[in-house]
Amino acid sequence: MRVREERMQGHGSVIADGKELMEEDAKPEVMDAGLIGAAQHVEHYEIAGYGCVRTYAELLGHSNFVSLLQTTLDEEKATDEKT
């Protein structure tokens, strides 16, 4: 479970960076740019994770999971495009 704990810490630190940014005293346009960057950071983290898991499922012959994971990956990419 150590790998899972480290992964969760990684994701948590990405989110914590965004929260920390929100406490800064910055001009609104600077804050907006920073928050957009933080949101993209989270999305890219998730895209990497889903992309890897989808590929593992494909390599292991779990075709029933590949399409579900691809759908989630596509949704994450679409969210990234909106930010």
Beta strands, then each sheet from edge to edge (+ up, - down):
end
